[in-house]
Amino acid sequence: MTQMTTIGTPQISEYDDRIVEIEVTGVCRQDVKRVSSYKKKVTHGRMNEAMREIYSLGGKVVGVTLLGEPQANNQPVETDA
């Protein structure tokens, strides 16, 4: 068998692993959050789910920031081919 060296993990898109910071305000449930505004960090792949959760709690998204590179480990990985 031959060895094959690849970088990272095979994915359709690297954007799913990037970290996104969502700025939230107006959450009604004080048992969940005791502040009027906060920031939530999620992966880009979970952003839609996180925004639905925010809206279901009565919150409002006031800003979204892409924080940088994917969190995946981009070290060479040996695989059997």
N, CA and C atoms as a LAMMPS dump frame, in Angstrom:
ITEM: TIMESTEP
0
ITEM: NUMBER OF ATOMS
243
ITEM: BOX BOUNDS ff ff ff
-5.0000000000000000e+02 5.0000000000000000e+02
-5.0000000000000000e+02 5.0000000000000000e+02
-5.0000000000000000e+02 5.0000000000000000e+02
ITEM: ATOMS id mol type element x y z
1 1 1 N 0.831 -1.189 0
2 1 2 C 0 0 0
3 1 3 C 0.87 1.245 0
4 2 1 N 0.38 2.257 -0.626
5 2 2 C 1.102 3.52 -0.647
6 2 3 C 0.489 4.475 0.361
7 3 1 N 1.299 5.382 0.828
8 3 2 C 0.833 6.4 1.775
9 3 3 C 0.55 7.694 1.029
10 4 1 N -0.459 8.396 1.459
11 4 2 C -0.824 9.664 0.835
12 4 3 C -0.899 10.714 1.935
13 5 1 N -0.271 11.852 1.73
14 5 2 C -0.283 12.923 2.719
15 5 3 C -1.256 14.003 2.279
16 6 1 N -2.191 14.333 3.154
17 6 2 C -3.159 15.391 2.866
18 6 3 C -3.07 16.444 3.95
19 7 1 N -3.524 17.624 3.649
20 7 2 C -3.538 18.717 4.615
21 7 3 C -4.955 18.863 5.146
22 8 1 N -5.106 18.799 6.468
23 8 2 C -6.422 19 7.073
24 8 3 C -7.341 17.815 6.851
25 9 1 N -8.611 18.069 6.947
26 9 2 C -9.618 17.043 6.747
27 9 3 C -10.413 17.362 5.497
28 10 1 N -10.874 16.352 4.79
29 10 2 C -11.647 16.625 3.58
30 10 3 C -13.004 17.224 3.929
31 11 1 N -13.294 18.373 3.372
32 11 2 C -14.55 19.065 3.64
33 11 3 C -15.045 19.71 2.367
34 12 1 N -16.324 19.986 2.333
35 12 2 C -16.886 20.703 1.201
36 12 3 C -16.474 22.161 1.27
37 13 1 N -16.5 22.73 2.454
38 13 2 C -16.186 24.144 2.618
39 13 3 C -15.459 24.373 3.933
40 14 1 N -14.449 25.224 3.913
41 14 2 C -13.756 25.584 5.145
42 14 3 C -14.562 26.582 5.971
43 15 1 N -15.548 27.226 5.38
44 15 2 C -16.322 28.227 6.105
45 15 3 C -17.094 27.625 7.27
46 16 1 N -17.487 26.361 7.181
47 16 2 C -18.247 25.742 8.256
48 16 3 C -17.469 25.693 9.567
49 17 1 N -16.14 25.688 9.498
50 17 2 C -15.319 25.616 10.704
51 17 3 C -14.857 26.976 11.205
52 18 1 N -15.111 28.018 10.477
53 18 2 C -14.682 29.348 10.917
54 18 3 C -15.544 29.816 12.084
55 19 1 N -14.947 30.587 12.972
56 19 2 C -15.658 31.082 14.145
57 19 3 C -16.32 32.414 13.812
58 20 1 N -17.595 32.513 14.189
59 20 2 C -18.391 33.715 13.965
60 20 3 C -18.84 34.234 15.325
61 21 1 N -18.743 35.551 15.52
62 21 2 C -19.211 36.17 16.76
63 21 3 C -20.509 36.907 16.463
64 22 1 N -21.571 36.534 17.175
65 22 2 C -22.89 37.138 16.983
66 22 3 C -23.16 38.051 18.167
67 23 1 N -23.423 39.328 17.892
68 23 2 C -23.749 40.29 18.947
69 23 3 C -25.265 40.329 19.096
70 24 1 N -25.736 40.107 20.325
71 24 2 C -27.163 39.941 20.603
72 24 3 C -27.626 40.984 21.608
73 25 1 N -28.847 41.463 21.433
74 25 2 C -29.458 42.373 22.397
75 25 3 C -30.939 42.022 22.529
76 26 1 N -31.537 42.42 23.639
77 26 2 C -32.978 42.289 23.822
78 26 3 C -33.501 40.926 24.191
79 27 1 N -32.687 40.063 24.786
80 27 2 C -33.181 38.752 25.205
81 27 3 C -34.098 38.943 26.402
82 28 1 N -35.312 38.416 26.311
83 28 2 C -36.337 38.628 27.341
84 28 3 C -36.156 37.74 28.565
85 29 1 N -35.645 36.547 28.382
86 29 2 C -35.603 35.584 29.477
87 29 3 C -34.429 35.852 30.399
88 30 1 N -34.697 36.395 31.546
89 30 2 C -33.648 36.721 32.504
90 30 3 C -33.024 35.476 33.128
91 31 1 N -33.726 34.337 33.1
92 31 2 C -33.14 33.108 33.633
93 31 3 C -32.062 32.559 32.702
94 32 1 N -32.066 32.974 31.437
95 32 2 C -31.059 32.533 30.477
96 32 3 C -29.864 33.474 30.502
97 33 1 N -30.105 34.767 30.346
98 33 2 C -29.051 35.778 30.371
99 33 3 C -29.507 36.94 31.235
100 34 1 N -28.636 37.452 32.089
101 34 2 C -28.977 38.559 32.976
102 34 3 C -28.437 39.896 32.483
103 35 1 N -27.979 39.948 31.263
104 35 2 C -27.467 41.192 30.692
105 35 3 C -28.317 41.572 29.487
106 36 1 N -28.309 42.86 29.138
107 36 2 C -29.144 43.313 28.024
108 36 3 C -28.529 42.984 26.671
109 37 1 N -27.21 42.885 26.606
110 37 2 C -26.57 42.502 25.349
111 37 3 C -25.364 41.619 25.644
112 38 1 N -25.061 40.749 24.715
113 38 2 C -23.924 39.851 24.875
114 38 3 C -23.453 39.388 23.508
115 39 1 N -22.294 38.726 23.476
116 39 2 C -21.735 38.182 22.242
117 39 3 C -21.639 36.672 22.377
118 40 1 N -21.999 35.992 21.305
119 40 2 C -21.997 34.54 21.29
120 40 3 C -21.092 34.074 20.16
121 41 1 N -20.164 33.161 20.454
122 41 2 C -19.262 32.637 19.432
123 41 3 C -19.703 31.233 19.035
124 42 1 N -19.878 31.034 17.738
125 42 2 C -20.265 29.735 17.188
126 42 3 C -19.488 29.509 15.902
127 43 1 N -19.491 28.28 15.423
128 43 2 C -18.895 28.019 14.119
129 43 3 C -19.862 28.488 13.038
130 44 1 N -19.319 28.788 11.87
131 44 2 C -20.148 29.259 10.754
132 44 3 C -21.222 28.231 10.415
133 45 1 N -20.9 26.96 10.551
134 45 2 C -21.858 25.9 10.268
135 45 3 C -23.046 25.878 11.221
136 46 1 N -22.885 26.416 12.43
137 46 2 C -23.965 26.45 13.422
138 46 3 C -24.611 27.822 13.541
139 47 1 N -24.213 28.762 12.695
140 47 2 C -24.706 30.132 12.816
141 47 3 C -26.222 30.21 12.65
142 48 1 N -26.786 29.526 11.676
143 48 2 C -28.229 29.571 11.447
144 48 3 C -28.989 29.043 12.666
145 49 1 N -28.519 27.939 13.218
146 49 2 C -29.148 27.358 14.41
147 49 3 C -29.073 28.321 15.599
148 50 1 N -27.923 28.963 15.781
149 50 2 C -27.748 29.912 16.883
150 50 3 C -28.664 31.118 16.72
151 51 1 N -28.814 31.612 15.492
152 51 2 C -29.682 32.77 15.258
153 51 3 C -31.149 32.413 15.506
154 52 1 N -31.552 31.221 15.14
155 52 2 C -32.93 30.789 15.428
156 52 3 C -33.178 30.742 16.929
157 53 1 N -32.193 30.26 17.673
158 53 2 C -32.314 30.208 19.131
159 53 3 C -32.435 31.613 19.714
160 54 1 N -31.634 32.539 19.211
161 54 2 C -31.677 33.932 19.676
162 54 3 C -33.05 34.537 19.417
163 55 1 N -33.568 34.349 18.21
164 55 2 C -34.885 34.896 17.864
165 55 3 C -35.996 34.249 18.69
166 56 1 N -35.866 32.953 18.988
167 56 2 C -36.905 32.288 19.783
168 56 3 C -36.937 32.801 21.22
169 57 1 N -35.808 33.335 21.709
170 57 2 C -35.75 33.92 23.052
171 57 3 C -36.151 35.39 23.054
172 58 1 N -36.522 35.912 21.884
173 58 2 C -36.938 37.301 21.792
174 58 3 C -35.791 38.265 21.565
175 59 1 N -34.621 37.743 21.259
176 59 2 C -33.448 38.583 21.05
177 59 3 C -33.368 39.13 19.641
178 60 1 N -32.441 40.045 19.458
179 60 2 C -32.218 40.671 18.162
180 60 3 C -30.722 40.629 17.867
181 61 1 N -30.371 40.203 16.661
182 61 2 C -28.973 40.177 16.243
183 61 3 C -28.604 41.572 15.762
184 62 1 N -27.6 42.185 16.396
185 62 2 C -27.189 43.535 16.011
186 62 3 C -25.86 43.544 15.266
187 63 1 N -25.179 42.411 15.229
188 63 2 C -23.923 42.356 14.498
189 63 3 C -23.392 40.943 14.382
190 64 1 N -22.713 40.671 13.266
191 64 2 C -22.074 39.376 13.038
192 64 3 C -20.663 39.647 12.531
193 65 1 N -19.674 39.022 13.165
194 65 2 C -18.281 39.23 12.788
195 65 3 C -17.612 37.888 12.548
196 66 1 N -16.943 37.741 11.408
197 66 2 C -16.15 36.554 11.122
198 66 3 C -14.795 36.748 11.791
199 67 1 N -14.441 35.854 12.734
200 67 2 C -13.256 36.071 13.555
201 67 3 C -11.954 35.577 12.949
202 68 1 N -11.98 34.703 11.997
203 68 2 C -10.699 34.303 11.427
204 68 3 C -10.695 32.933 10.813
205 69 1 N -9.538 32.309 10.901
206 69 2 C -9.283 31.042 10.235
207 69 3 C -10.066 29.902 10.882
208 70 1 N -10.25 28.822 10.13
209 70 2 C -10.937 27.652 10.676
210 70 3 C -10.214 27.114 11.9
211 71 1 N -10.946 26.469 12.78
212 71 2 C -10.368 25.891 13.985
213 71 3 C -9.791 24.508 13.734
214 72 1 N -9.986 23.958 12.546
215 72 2 C -9.476 22.626 12.233
216 72 3 C -7.955 22.627 12.264
217 73 1 N -7.4 21.519 12.648
218 73 2 C -5.954 21.37 12.701
219 73 3 C -5.448 21.113 11.288
220 74 1 N -4.648 22.002 10.737
221 74 2 C -4.183 21.883 9.364
222 74 3 C -2.812 21.226 9.266
223 75 1 N -2.498 20.324 10.182
224 75 2 C -1.246 19.591 10.124
225 75 3 C -1.391 18.454 9.115
226 76 1 N -0.299 18.051 8.459
227 76 2 C -0.375 16.937 7.507
228 76 3 C -0.869 15.67 8.186
229 77 1 N -1.73 14.943 7.503
230 77 2 C -2.307 13.714 8.019
231 77 3 C -2.013 12.609 7.025
232 78 1 N -1.45 11.479 7.499
233 78 2 C -1.174 10.368 6.599
234 78 3 C -2.379 9.455 6.542
235 79 1 N -2.763 9.08 5.337
236 79 2 C -3.886 8.171 5.149
237 79 3 C -3.464 7.036 4.244
238 80 1 N -4.082 5.884 4.404
239 80 2 C -3.82 4.751 3.515
240 80 3 C -4.617 4.934 2.244
241 81 1 N -3.972 4.735 1.115
242 81 2 C -4.676 4.889 -0.157
243 81 3 C -4.857 3.559 -0.826
